[in-house]
């Protein structure tokens, strides 16, 4: 019986599905259900996006979670072009970012 589950986000169709491991969920946003019934206790969220139950869910029961999460990113370049065309105003029309995969 399984007590621990990694949070993931699934994208795409069954044949071409992409699975993203979620390591930075916003703790206050996490909601958990087992077999379609929301659980308000009996589980905890550990660092790295691991969900651990006090008692294992029944075998074959769907374990689902809803949550907001953060995605680590970095600047795509070492330089940022900024225009200071007016007094006390600035413009940075595009700030390219790249996702950092963990």
Phi and psi restraints in degrees (range 20) as a CNS / XPLOR table:
assign (resid 1 and name C) (resid 2 and name N)
       (resid 2 and name CA) (resid 2 and name C) 1.0 -98.9 20.0 2
assign (resid 2 and name N) (resid 2 and name CA)
       (resid 2 and name C) (resid 3 and name N) 1.0 128.0 20.0 2
assign (resid 2 and name C) (resid 3 and name N)
       (resid 3 and name CA) (resid 3 and name C) 1.0 -102.0 20.0 2
assign (resid 3 and name N) (resid 3 and name CA)
       (resid 3 and name C) (resid 4 and name N) 1.0 -24.1 20.0 2
assign (resid 3 and name C) (resid 4 and name N)
       (resid 4 and name CA) (resid 4 and name C) 1.0 -119.4 20.0 2
assign (resid 4 and name N) (resid 4 and name CA)
       (resid 4 and name C) (resid 5 and name N) 1.0 137.6 20.0 2
assign (resid 4 and name C) (resid 5 and name N)
       (resid 5 and name CA) (resid 5 and name C) 1.0 -136.3 20.0 2
assign (resid 5 and name N) (resid 5 and name CA)
       (resid 5 and name C) (resid 6 and name N) 1.0 137.1 20.0 2
assign (resid 5 and name C) (resid 6 and name N)
       (resid 6 and name CA) (resid 6 and name C) 1.0 -85.7 20.0 2
assign (resid 6 and name N) (resid 6 and name CA)
       (resid 6 and name C) (resid 7 and name N) 1.0 132.5 20.0 2
assign (resid 6 and name C) (resid 7 and name N)
       (resid 7 and name CA) (resid 7 and name C) 1.0 -69.4 20.0 2
assign (resid 7 and name N) (resid 7 and name CA)
       (resid 7 and name C) (resid 8 and name N) 1.0 135.1 20.0 2
assign (resid 7 and name C) (resid 8 and name N)
       (resid 8 and name CA) (resid 8 and name C) 1.0 -138.2 20.0 2
assign (resid 8 and name N) (resid 8 and name CA)
       (resid 8 and name C) (resid 9 and name N) 1.0 160.1 20.0 2
assign (resid 8 and name C) (resid 9 and name N)
       (resid 9 and name CA) (resid 9 and name C) 1.0 -122.9 20.0 2
assign (resid 9 and name N) (resid 9 and name CA)
       (resid 9 and name C) (resid 10 and name N) 1.0 130.1 20.0 2
assign (resid 9 and name C) (resid 10 and name N)
       (resid 10 and name CA) (resid 10 and name C) 1.0 -107.0 20.0 2
assign (resid 10 and name N) (resid 10 and name CA)
       (resid 10 and name C) (resid 11 and name N) 1.0 136.4 20.0 2
assign (resid 10 and name C) (resid 11 and name N)
       (resid 11 and name CA) (resid 11 and name C) 1.0 -125.7 20.0 2
assign (resid 11 and name N) (resid 11 and name CA)
       (resid 11 and name C) (resid 12 and name N) 1.0 147.1 20.0 2
assign (resid 11 and name C) (resid 12 and name N)
       (resid 12 and name CA) (resid 12 and name C) 1.0 90.6 20.0 2
assign (resid 12 and name N) (resid 12 and name CA)
       (resid 12 and name C) (resid 13 and name N) 1.0 -174.3 20.0 2
assign (resid 12 and name C) (resid 13 and name N)
       (resid 13 and name CA) (resid 13 and name C) 1.0 -89.3 20.0 2
assign (resid 13 and name N) (resid 13 and name CA)
       (resid 13 and name C) (resid 14 and name N) 1.0 167.0 20.0 2
assign (resid 13 and name C) (resid 14 and name N)
       (resid 14 and name CA) (resid 14 and name C) 1.0 -55.3 20.0 2
assign (resid 14 and name N) (resid 14 and name CA)
       (resid 14 and name C) (resid 15 and name N) 1.0 -38.7 20.0 2
assign (resid 14 and name C) (resid 15 and name N)
       (resid 15 and name CA) (resid 15 and name C) 1.0 -75.4 20.0 2
assign (resid 15 and name N) (resid 15 and name CA)
       (resid 15 and name C) (resid 16 and name N) 1.0 -29.4 20.0 2
assign (resid 15 and name C) (resid 16 and name N)
       (resid 16 and name CA) (resid 16 and name C) 1.0 -126.6 20.0 2
assign (resid 16 and name N) (resid 16 and name CA)
       (resid 16 and name C) (resid 17 and name N) 1.0 42.8 20.0 2
assign (resid 16 and name C) (resid 17 and name N)
       (resid 17 and name CA) (resid 17 and name C) 1.0 -77.5 20.0 2
assign (resid 17 and name N) (resid 17 and name CA)
       (resid 17 and name C) (resid 18 and name N) 1.0 137.9 20.0 2
assign (resid 17 and name C) (resid 18 and name N)
       (resid 18 and name CA) (resid 18 and name C) 1.0 -110.3 20.0 2
assign (resid 18 and name N) (resid 18 and name CA)
       (resid 18 and name C) (resid 19 and name N) 1.0 136.3 20.0 2
assign (resid 18 and name C) (resid 19 and name N)
       (resid 19 and name CA) (resid 19 and name C) 1.0 -116.8 20.0 2
assign (resid 19 and name N) (resid 19 and name CA)
       (resid 19 and name C) (resid 20 and name N) 1.0 124.0 20.0 2
assign (resid 19 and name C) (resid 20 and name N)
       (resid 20 and name CA) (resid 20 and name C) 1.0 -108.1 20.0 2
assign (resid 20 and name N) (resid 20 and name CA)
       (resid 20 and name C) (resid 21 and name N) 1.0 127.2 20.0 2
assign (resid 20 and name C) (resid 21 and name N)
       (resid 21 and name CA) (resid 21 and name C) 1.0 -75.6 20.0 2
assign (resid 21 and name N) (resid 21 and name CA)
       (resid 21 and name C) (resid 22 and name N) 1.0 129.9 20.0 2
assign (resid 21 and name C) (resid 22 and name N)
       (resid 22 and name CA) (resid 22 and name C) 1.0 -100.7 20.0 2
assign (resid 22 and name N) (resid 22 and name CA)
       (resid 22 and name C) (resid 23 and name N) 1.0 113.4 20.0 2
assign (resid 22 and name C) (resid 23 and name N)
       (resid 23 and name CA) (resid 23 and name C) 1.0 -107.3 20.0 2
assign (resid 23 and name N) (resid 23 and name CA)
       (resid 23 and name C) (resid 24 and name N) 1.0 -9.6 20.0 2
assign (resid 23 and name C) (resid 24 and name N)
       (resid 24 and name CA) (resid 24 and name C) 1.0 -131.5 20.0 2
assign (resid 24 and name N) (resid 24 and name CA)
       (resid 24 and name C) (resid 25 and name N) 1.0 60.8 20.0 2
assign (resid 24 and name C) (resid 25 and name N)
       (resid 25 and name CA) (resid 25 and name C) 1.0 -71.6 20.0 2
assign (resid 25 and name N) (resid 25 and name CA)
       (resid 25 and name C) (resid 26 and name N) 1.0 151.7 20.0 2
assign (resid 25 and name C) (resid 26 and name N)
       (resid 26 and name CA) (resid 26 and name C) 1.0 -79.7 20.0 2
assign (resid 26 and name N) (resid 26 and name CA)
       (resid 26 and name C) (resid 27 and name N) 1.0 112.7 20.0 2
assign (resid 26 and name C) (resid 27 and name N)
       (resid 27 and name CA) (resid 27 and name C) 1.0 -51.5 20.0 2
assign (resid 27 and name N) (resid 27 and name CA)
       (resid 27 and name C) (resid 28 and name N) 1.0 -42.6 20.0 2
assign (resid 27 and name C) (resid 28 and name N)
       (resid 28 and name CA) (resid 28 and name C) 1.0 -72.3 20.0 2
assign (resid 28 and name N) (resid 28 and name CA)
       (resid 28 and name C) (resid 29 and name N) 1.0 -8.8 20.0 2
assign (resid 28 and name C) (resid 29 and name N)
       (resid 29 and name CA) (resid 29 and name C) 1.0 -97.2 20.0 2
assign (resid 29 and name N) (resid 29 and name CA)
       (resid 29 and name C) (resid 30 and name N) 1.0 -9.4 20.0 2
assign (resid 29 and name C) (resid 30 and name N)
       (resid 30 and name CA) (resid 30 and name C) 1.0 -75.4 20.0 2
assign (resid 30 and name N) (resid 30 and name CA)
       (resid 30 and name C) (resid 31 and name N) 1.0 127.3 20.0 2
assign (resid 30 and name C) (resid 31 and name N)
       (resid 31 and name CA) (resid 31 and name C) 1.0 -126.3 20.0 2
assign (resid 31 and name N) (resid 31 and name CA)
       (resid 31 and name C) (resid 32 and name N) 1.0 136.8 20.0 2
assign (resid 31 and name C) (resid 32 and name N)
       (resid 32 and name CA) (resid 32 and name C) 1.0 -124.3 20.0 2
assign (resid 32 and name N) (resid 32 and name CA)
       (resid 32 and name C) (resid 33 and name N) 1.0 141.6 20.0 2
assign (resid 32 and name C) (resid 33 and name N)
       (resid 33 and name CA) (resid 33 and name C) 1.0 -136.0 20.0 2
assign (resid 33 and name N) (resid 33 and name CA)
       (resid 33 and name C) (resid 34 and name N) 1.0 150.7 20.0 2
assign (resid 33 and name C) (resid 34 and name N)
       (resid 34 and name CA) (resid 34 and name C) 1.0 -127.6 20.0 2
assign (resid 34 and name N) (resid 34 and name CA)
       (resid 34 and name C) (resid 35 and name N) 1.0 125.3 20.0 2
assign (resid 34 and name C) (resid 35 and name N)
       (resid 35 and name CA) (resid 35 and name C) 1.0 54.4 20.0 2
assign (resid 35 and name N) (resid 35 and name CA)
       (resid 35 and name C) (resid 36 and name N) 1.0 37.1 20.0 2
assign (resid 35 and name C) (resid 36 and name N)
       (resid 36 and name CA) (resid 36 and name C) 1.0 81.8 20.0 2
assign (resid 36 and name N) (resid 36 and name CA)
       (resid 36 and name C) (resid 37 and name N) 1.0 2.1 20.0 2
assign (resid 36 and name C) (resid 37 and name N)
       (resid 37 and name CA) (resid 37 and name C) 1.0 -109.4 20.0 2
assign (resid 37 and name N) (resid 37 and name CA)
       (resid 37 and name C) (resid 38 and name N) 1.0 121.2 20.0 2
assign (resid 37 and name C) (resid 38 and name N)
       (resid 38 and name CA) (resid 38 and name C) 1.0 -69.5 20.0 2
assign (resid 38 and name N) (resid 38 and name CA)
       (resid 38 and name C) (resid 39 and name N) 1.0 136.5 20.0 2
assign (resid 38 and name C) (resid 39 and name N)
       (resid 39 and name CA) (resid 39 and name C) 1.0 -106.9 20.0 2
assign (resid 39 and name N) (resid 39 and name CA)
       (resid 39 and name C) (resid 40 and name N) 1.0 130.4 20.0 2
assign (resid 39 and name C) (resid 40 and name N)
       (resid 40 and name CA) (resid 40 and name C) 1.0 -100.5 20.0 2
assign (resid 40 and name N) (resid 40 and name CA)
       (resid 40 and name C) (resid 41 and name N) 1.0 -11.9 20.0 2
assign (resid 40 and name C) (resid 41 and name N)
       (resid 41 and name CA) (resid 41 and name C) 1.0 -152.9 20.0 2
assign (resid 41 and name N) (resid 41 and name CA)
       (resid 41 and name C) (resid 42 and name N) 1.0 179.8 20.0 2
assign (resid 41 and name C) (resid 42 and name N)
       (resid 42 and name CA) (resid 42 and name C) 1.0 89.5 20.0 2
assign (resid 42 and name N) (resid 42 and name CA)
       (resid 42 and name C) (resid 43 and name N) 1.0 8.2 20.0 2
assign (resid 42 and name C) (resid 43 and name N)
       (resid 43 and name CA) (resid 43 and name C) 1.0 -148.9 20.0 2
assign (resid 43 and name N) (resid 43 and name CA)
       (resid 43 and name C) (resid 44 and name N) 1.0 161.1 20.0 2
assign (resid 43 and name C) (resid 44 and name N)
       (resid 44 and name CA) (resid 44 and name C) 1.0 -143.9 20.0 2
assign (resid 44 and name N) (resid 44 and name CA)
       (resid 44 and name C) (resid 45 and name N) 1.0 154.2 20.0 2
assign (resid 44 and name C) (resid 45 and name N)
       (resid 45 and name CA) (resid 45 and name C) 1.0 -102.4 20.0 2
assign (resid 45 and name N) (resid 45 and name CA)
       (resid 45 and name C) (resid 46 and name N) 1.0 123.0 20.0 2
assign (resid 45 and name C) (resid 46 and name N)
       (resid 46 and name CA) (resid 46 and name C) 1.0 -100.2 20.0 2
assign (resid 46 and name N) (resid 46 and name CA)
       (resid 46 and name C) (resid 47 and name N) 1.0 166.9 20.0 2
assign (resid 46 and name C) (resid 47 and name N)
       (resid 47 and name CA) (resid 47 and name C) 1.0 -57.0 20.0 2
assign (resid 47 and name N) (resid 47 and name CA)
       (resid 47 and name C) (resid 48 and name N) 1.0 145.9 20.0 2
assign (resid 47 and name C) (resid 48 and name N)
       (resid 48 and name CA) (resid 48 and name C) 1.0 84.7 20.0 2
assign (resid 48 and name N) (resid 48 and name CA)
       (resid 48 and name C) (resid 49 and name N) 1.0 5.6 20.0 2
assign (resid 48 and name C) (resid 49 and name N)
       (resid 49 and name CA) (resid 49 and name C) 1.0 82.2 20.0 2
assign (resid 49 and name N) (resid 49 and name CA)
       (resid 49 and name C) (resid 50 and name N) 1.0 28.0 20.0 2
assign (resid 49 and name C) (resid 50 and name N)
       (resid 50 and name CA) (resid 50 and name C) 1.0 -95.1 20.0 2
assign (resid 50 and name N) (resid 50 and name CA)
       (resid 50 and name C) (resid 51 and name N) 1.0 131.6 20.0 2
assign (resid 50 and name C) (resid 51 and name N)
       (resid 51 and name CA) (resid 51 and name C) 1.0 -103.5 20.0 2
assign (resid 51 and name N) (resid 51 and name CA)
       (resid 51 and name C) (resid 52 and name N) 1.0 125.1 20.0 2
assign (resid 51 and name C) (resid 52 and name N)
       (resid 52 and name CA) (resid 52 and name C) 1.0 -124.0 20.0 2
assign (resid 52 and name N) (resid 52 and name CA)
       (resid 52 and name C) (resid 53 and name N) 1.0 129.8 20.0 2
assign (resid 52 and name C) (resid 53 and name N)
       (resid 53 and name CA) (resid 53 and name C) 1.0 -94.9 20.0 2
assign (resid 53 and name N) (resid 53 and name CA)
       (resid 53 and name C) (resid 54 and name N) 1.0 148.1 20.0 2
assign (resid 53 and name C) (resid 54 and name N)
       (resid 54 and name CA) (resid 54 and name C) 1.0 -67.1 20.0 2
assign (resid 54 and name N) (resid 54 and name CA)
       (resid 54 and name C) (resid 55 and name N) 1.0 -39.3 20.0 2
assign (resid 54 and name C) (resid 55 and name N)
       (resid 55 and name CA) (resid 55 and name C) 1.0 -128.8 20.0 2
assign (resid 55 and name N) (resid 55 and name CA)
       (resid 55 and name C) (resid 56 and name N) 1.0 140.6 20.0 2
assign (resid 55 and name C) (resid 56 and name N)
       (resid 56 and name CA) (resid 56 and name C) 1.0 -63.0 20.0 2
assign (resid 56 and name N) (resid 56 and name CA)
       (resid 56 and name C) (resid 57 and name N) 1.0 137.0 20.0 2
assign (resid 56 and name C) (resid 57 and name N)
       (resid 57 and name CA) (resid 57 and name C) 1.0 -64.3 20.0 2
assign (resid 57 and name N) (resid 57 and name CA)
       (resid 57 and name C) (resid 58 and name N) 1.0 155.6 20.0 2
assign (resid 57 and name C) (resid 58 and name N)
       (resid 58 and name CA) (resid 58 and name C) 1.0 -57.8 20.0 2
assign (resid 58 and name N) (resid 58 and name CA)
       (resid 58 and name C) (resid 59 and name N) 1.0 145.2 20.0 2
assign (resid 58 and name C) (resid 59 and name N)
       (resid 59 and name CA) (resid 59 and name C) 1.0 -60.3 20.0 2
assign (resid 59 and name N) (resid 59 and name CA)
       (resid 59 and name C) (resid 60 and name N) 1.0 131.7 20.0 2
assign (resid 59 and name C) (resid 60 and name N)
       (resid 60 and name CA) (resid 60 and name C) 1.0 87.9 20.0 2
assign (resid 60 and name N) (resid 60 and name CA)
       (resid 60 and name C) (resid 61 and name N) 1.0 -9.6 20.0 2
assign (resid 60 and name C) (resid 61 and name N)
       (resid 61 and name CA) (resid 61 and name C) 1.0 -73.9 20.0 2
assign (resid 61 and name N) (resid 61 and name CA)
       (resid 61 and name C) (resid 62 and name N) 1.0 137.8 20.0 2
assign (resid 61 and name C) (resid 62 and name N)
       (resid 62 and name CA) (resid 62 and name C) 1.0 -72.3 20.0 2
assign (resid 62 and name N) (resid 62 and name CA)
       (resid 62 and name C) (resid 63 and name N) 1.0 123.4 20.0 2
assign (resid 62 and name C) (resid 63 and name N)
       (resid 63 and name CA) (resid 63 and name C) 1.0 -105.4 20.0 2
assign (resid 63 and name N) (resid 63 and name CA)
       (resid 63 and name C) (resid 64 and name N) 1.0 119.8 20.0 2
assign (resid 63 and name C) (resid 64 and name N)
       (resid 64 and name CA) (resid 64 and name C) 1.0 -130.0 20.0 2
assign (resid 64 and name N) (resid 64 and name CA)
       (resid 64 and name C) (resid 65 and name N) 1.0 154.8 20.0 2
assign (resid 64 and name C) (resid 65 and name N)
       (resid 65 and name CA) (resid 65 and name C) 1.0 -142.7 20.0 2
assign (resid 65 and name N) (resid 65 and name CA)
       (resid 65 and name C) (resid 66 and name N) 1.0 143.2 20.0 2
assign (resid 65 and name C) (resid 66 and name N)
       (resid 66 and name CA) (resid 66 and name C) 1.0 -117.8 20.0 2
assign (resid 66 and name N) (resid 66 and name CA)
       (resid 66 and name C) (resid 67 and name N) 1.0 141.4 20.0 2
assign (resid 66 and name C) (resid 67 and name N)
       (resid 67 and name CA) (resid 67 and name C) 1.0 -169.2 20.0 2
assign (resid 67 and name N) (resid 67 and name CA)
       (resid 67 and name C) (resid 68 and name N) 1.0 159.1 20.0 2
assign (resid 67 and name C) (resid 68 and name N)
       (resid 68 and name CA) (resid 68 and name C) 1.0 -95.6 20.0 2
assign (resid 68 and name N) (resid 68 and name CA)
       (resid 68 and name C) (resid 69 and name N) 1.0 151.1 20.0 2
assign (resid 68 and name C) (resid 69 and name N)
       (resid 69 and name CA) (resid 69 and name C) 1.0 -146.0 20.0 2
assign (resid 69 and name N) (resid 69 and name CA)
       (resid 69 and name C) (resid 70 and name N) 1.0 156.3 20.0 2
assign (resid 69 and name C) (resid 70 and name N)
       (resid 70 and name CA) (resid 70 and name C) 1.0 -98.2 20.0 2
assign (resid 70 and name N) (resid 70 and name CA)
       (resid 70 and name C) (resid 71 and name N) 1.0 148.0 20.0 2
assign (resid 70 and name C) (resid 71 and name N)
       (resid 71 and name CA) (resid 71 and name C) 1.0 -118.4 20.0 2
assign (resid 71 and name N) (resid 71 and name CA)
       (resid 71 and name C) (resid 72 and name N) 1.0 120.3 20.0 2
assign (resid 71 and name C) (resid 72 and name N)
       (resid 72 and name CA) (resid 72 and name C) 1.0 -69.4 20.0 2
assign (resid 72 and name N) (resid 72 and name CA)
       (resid 72 and name C) (resid 73 and name N) 1.0 135.5 20.0 2
assign (resid 72 and name C) (resid 73 and name N)
       (resid 73 and name CA) (resid 73 and name C) 1.0 -136.6 20.0 2
assign (resid 73 and name N) (resid 73 and name CA)
       (resid 73 and name C) (resid 74 and name N) 1.0 167.1 20.0 2
assign (resid 73 and name C) (resid 74 and name N)
       (resid 74 and name CA) (resid 74 and name C) 1.0 -137.6 20.0 2
assign (resid 74 and name N) (resid 74 and name CA)
       (resid 74 and name C) (resid 75 and name N) 1.0 162.3 20.0 2
assign (resid 74 and name C) (resid 75 and name N)
       (resid 75 and name CA) (resid 75 and name C) 1.0 -67.3 20.0 2
assign (resid 75 and name N) (resid 75 and name CA)
       (resid 75 and name C) (resid 76 and name N) 1.0 142.2 20.0 2
assign (resid 75 and name C) (resid 76 and name N)
       (resid 76 and name CA) (resid 76 and name C) 1.0 -75.7 20.0 2
assign (resid 76 and name N) (resid 76 and name CA)
       (resid 76 and name C) (resid 77 and name N) 1.0 -20.6 20.0 2
assign (resid 76 and name C) (resid 77 and name N)
       (resid 77 and name CA) (resid 77 and name C) 1.0 -138.2 20.0 2
assign (resid 77 and name N) (resid 77 and name CA)
       (resid 77 and name C) (resid 78 and name N) 1.0 167.2 20.0 2
assign (resid 77 and name C) (resid 78 and name N)
       (resid 78 and name CA) (resid 78 and name C) 1.0 -86.1 20.0 2
assign (resid 78 and name N) (resid 78 and name CA)
       (resid 78 and name C) (resid 79 and name N) 1.0 -2.1 20.0 2
assign (resid 78 and name C) (resid 79 and name N)
       (resid 79 and name CA) (resid 79 and name C) 1.0 -130.7 20.0 2
assign (resid 79 and name N) (resid 79 and name CA)
       (resid 79 and name C) (resid 80 and name N) 1.0 144.6 20.0 2
assign (resid 79 and name C) (resid 80 and name N)
       (resid 80 and name CA) (resid 80 and name C) 1.0 -125.2 20.0 2
assign (resid 80 and name N) (resid 80 and name CA)
       (resid 80 and name C) (resid 81 and name N) 1.0 122.3 20.0 2
assign (resid 80 and name C) (resid 81 and name N)
       (resid 81 and name CA) (resid 81 and name C) 1.0 -87.5 20.0 2
assign (resid 81 and name N) (resid 81 and name CA)
       (resid 81 and name C) (resid 82 and name N) 1.0 118.8 20.0 2
assign (resid 81 and name C) (resid 82 and name N)
       (resid 82 and name CA) (resid 82 and name C) 1.0 -126.1 20.0 2
assign (resid 82 and name N) (resid 82 and name CA)
       (resid 82 and name C) (resid 83 and name N) 1.0 138.6 20.0 2
assign (resid 82 and name C) (resid 83 and name N)
       (resid 83 and name CA) (resid 83 and name C) 1.0 -109.8 20.0 2
assign (resid 83 and name N) (resid 83 and name CA)
       (resid 83 and name C) (resid 84 and name N) 1.0 128.1 20.0 2
assign (resid 83 and name C) (resid 84 and name N)
       (resid 84 and name CA) (resid 84 and name C) 1.0 -110.0 20.0 2
assign (resid 84 and name N) (resid 84 and name CA)
       (resid 84 and name C) (resid 85 and name N) 1.0 70.9 20.0 2
assign (resid 84 and name C) (resid 85 and name N)
       (resid 85 and name CA) (resid 85 and name C) 1.0 -78.4 20.0 2
assign (resid 85 and name N) (resid 85 and name CA)
       (resid 85 and name C) (resid 86 and name N) 1.0 -19.3 20.0 2
assign (resid 85 and name C) (resid 86 and name N)
       (resid 86 and name CA) (resid 86 and name C) 1.0 -135.7 20.0 2
assign (resid 86 and name N) (resid 86 and name CA)
       (resid 86 and name C) (resid 87 and name N) 1.0 170.9 20.0 2
assign (resid 86 and name C) (resid 87 and name N)
       (resid 87 and name CA) (resid 87 and name C) 1.0 -67.8 20.0 2
assign (resid 87 and name N) (resid 87 and name CA)
       (resid 87 and name C) (resid 88 and name N) 1.0 129.2 20.0 2
assign (resid 87 and name C) (resid 88 and name N)
       (resid 88 and name CA) (resid 88 and name C) 1.0 54.4 20.0 2
assign (resid 88 and name N) (resid 88 and name CA)
       (resid 88 and name C) (resid 89 and name N) 1.0 29.5 20.0 2
assign (resid 88 and name C) (resid 89 and name N)
       (resid 89 and name CA) (resid 89 and name C) 1.0 -134.9 20.0 2
assign (resid 89 and name N) (resid 89 and name CA)
       (resid 89 and name C) (resid 90 and name N) 1.0 151.8 20.0 2
assign (resid 89 and name C) (resid 90 and name N)
       (resid 90 and name CA) (resid 90 and name C) 1.0 -145.4 20.0 2
assign (resid 90 and name N) (resid 90 and name CA)
       (resid 90 and name C) (resid 91 and name N) 1.0 164.9 20.0 2
assign (resid 90 and name C) (resid 91 and name N)
       (resid 91 and name CA) (resid 91 and name C) 1.0 -142.9 20.0 2
assign (resid 91 and name N) (resid 91 and name CA)
       (resid 91 and name C) (resid 92 and name N) 1.0 127.8 20.0 2
assign (resid 91 and name C) (resid 92 and name N)
       (resid 92 and name CA) (resid 92 and name C) 1.0 -129.6 20.0 2
assign (resid 92 and name N) (resid 92 and name CA)
       (resid 92 and name C) (resid 93 and name N) 1.0 83.9 20.0 2
assign (resid 92 and name C) (resid 93 and name N)
       (resid 93 and name CA) (resid 93 and name C) 1.0 -63.5 20.0 2
assign (resid 93 and name N) (resid 93 and name CA)
       (resid 93 and name C) (resid 94 and name N) 1.0 -27.6 20.0 2
assign (resid 93 and name C) (resid 94 and name N)
       (resid 94 and name CA) (resid 94 and name C) 1.0 -146.5 20.0 2
assign (resid 94 and name N) (resid 94 and name CA)
       (resid 94 and name C) (resid 95 and name N) 1.0 126.5 20.0 2
assign (resid 94 and name C) (resid 95 and name N)
       (resid 95 and name CA) (resid 95 and name C) 1.0 -122.1 20.0 2
assign (resid 95 and name N) (resid 95 and name CA)
       (resid 95 and name C) (resid 96 and name N) 1.0 95.0 20.0 2
assign (resid 95 and name C) (resid 96 and name N)
       (resid 96 and name CA) (resid 96 and name C) 1.0 -70.9 20.0 2
assign (resid 96 and name N) (resid 96 and name CA)
       (resid 96 and name C) (resid 97 and name N) 1.0 131.9 20.0 2
assign (resid 96 and name C) (resid 97 and name N)
       (resid 97 and name CA) (resid 97 and name C) 1.0 -121.6 20.0 2
assign (resid 97 and name N) (resid 97 and name CA)
       (resid 97 and name C) (resid 98 and name N) 1.0 155.2 20.0 2
assign (resid 97 and name C) (resid 98 and name N)
       (resid 98 and name CA) (resid 98 and name C) 1.0 -127.6 20.0 2
assign (resid 98 and name N) (resid 98 and name CA)
       (resid 98 and name C) (resid 99 and name N) 1.0 132.0 20.0 2
assign (resid 98 and name C) (resid 99 and name N)
       (resid 99 and name CA) (resid 99 and name C) 1.0 -69.1 20.0 2
assign (resid 99 and name N) (resid 99 and name CA)
       (resid 99 and name C) (resid 100 and name N) 1.0 137.6 20.0 2
assign (resid 99 and name C) (resid 100 and name N)
       (resid 100 and name CA) (resid 100 and name C) 1.0 -98.7 20.0 2
assign (resid 100 and name N) (resid 100 and name CA)
       (resid 100 and name C) (resid 101 and name N) 1.0 110.1 20.0 2
assign (resid 100 and name C) (resid 101 and name N)
       (resid 101 and name CA) (resid 101 and name C) 1.0 -79.7 20.0 2
assign (resid 101 and name N) (resid 101 and name CA)
       (resid 101 and name C) (resid 102 and name N) 1.0 132.6 20.0 2
